[in-house]
Structures are given as C-alpha cells and as structure tokens.
C-alpha cells in the first residue's frame, strides 16, 4: 500500500502536465527561421546601397548649389534618374530598425518558449500567441524583403543612369568656368 499511493500521485501529476513537445518543435522552427532571416539581413552587402545614397545626396547638393535656373531638359534628366531615390534612402534609414524589429520578434518568441516550458500557457493560449508572433514575423519578413528588392532595383537603375547626372555636372562645371 505504501508504494501504491506514491505511484497514483505520480500518475495524477504526470497526466496533468501538458504534452508540449509539438508546440516546442513549432516554436523552435519559427525561432530558427527568425534567426536565419536576421543573419541573412546582417549578411547582405549594404555597401552599394549606402554608397549610392551618399552619392545621390552629394549630387543633389551639388546641383542645388550650382544651378540657379534649370531648363526643362536638365530637370527631366535629374527627375528621371532620381525618381526612385526614396527607396534607396528608405533602406539606408531603416536598416537598423529592421534588425531591431527582428530582435524584438526573436525575444518575444524566446519569452513564449520560456512560458511554455514553465507550463504557464494552455494549449489555446499558446496557439493564440504563436499565431500572432508568426503573423508578425511573416509581415516583417515581407516588408523587409520588399524594401530591399525595391532598393536594389532602384539602385541598379540609378547606377545605370548615373552617366546622365555626370554629364549634367560636367556641363555645369564647364559653364561656370566660362562665366
């Protein structure tokens, strides 16, 4: 009898504990996906985008300082080449914000994992929180990928068309030497 009571207690306690193996696997998979995406964003060579942004700003400053009046042709060249510059500027300005948002998402998932391991969540609560964190990550992933894709596309276009800006700058320099 003295062995039966502890055995019954063990069975009762173990049957009350939630089986969270499947949930832990889901959570670990999402955590791994967030970490891989964060690593891939950190590994992207942003030098080209950042240099392009600096060059655009320098060129626009030069043009602003050296052009009193501008003809329609010159204005259309500048507008055509730099119409997509906002996409490059956006990635440059928000790069660290992207990494920070990914870190926050990762921290939230780590906290969810701790709560799950400590038995603080019911299956329904876990599913609610997990779905919300997964949705946040998917939206963040899409936003970042879109921003980088648009910035890369704009950067390529601007670099391909940079000879037009160089010709405008050369024209201005030559004109200022004559005046």
Phi, psi and omega in degrees: 000324182293339177271336184287318182297311177298325179295318177296317178298318178297317178296320180294313181296316182291329179285336179281333180292140181281145173272107187251014183300313181297319180293321178296320178297314178303312183294317178296322178297316179293319177300318179295320179296318178297315181296318179296319179293318178299316178296320181292324177293319179294331183275348181296136177281098181272000182304315182299315180293316181293319178295318178299319179298315178297318180297317179300313181298318179296316180296317179295322177295316178300312181297319180296319182283338188247359179244113176281308176234155185226138178276167184298319182297313180296317179298319181291326177296311181298315180297319181296314184290320188258014182296334183260010186299331181301328180291323177291314179299321182300313181294319179299315183287331186251004183305310181290329175296320178301312180297321179296317179297322177294321178296319178297316178299318179295318179297319179298319179293322177297318178295320177298320179296317179296315178299321179295315181294329180274002177072026182273354184241137170281168180298320180294315178298317179300312181301319179297309182294319181297313180299320180295315179294322178295318178297317179299315180295317180299315179297318179296317178301312180296317181298315182291315179299317179296316180299315180291320179297315179294319179295319178297316179298313179296320180297316178298314180299313181297318180293323178294328183262004185297336179299331179292317178293320178300321179292323176295316179297318178297316178301316179295316178299314180295321179295321180290331177290325180288319182287000000 
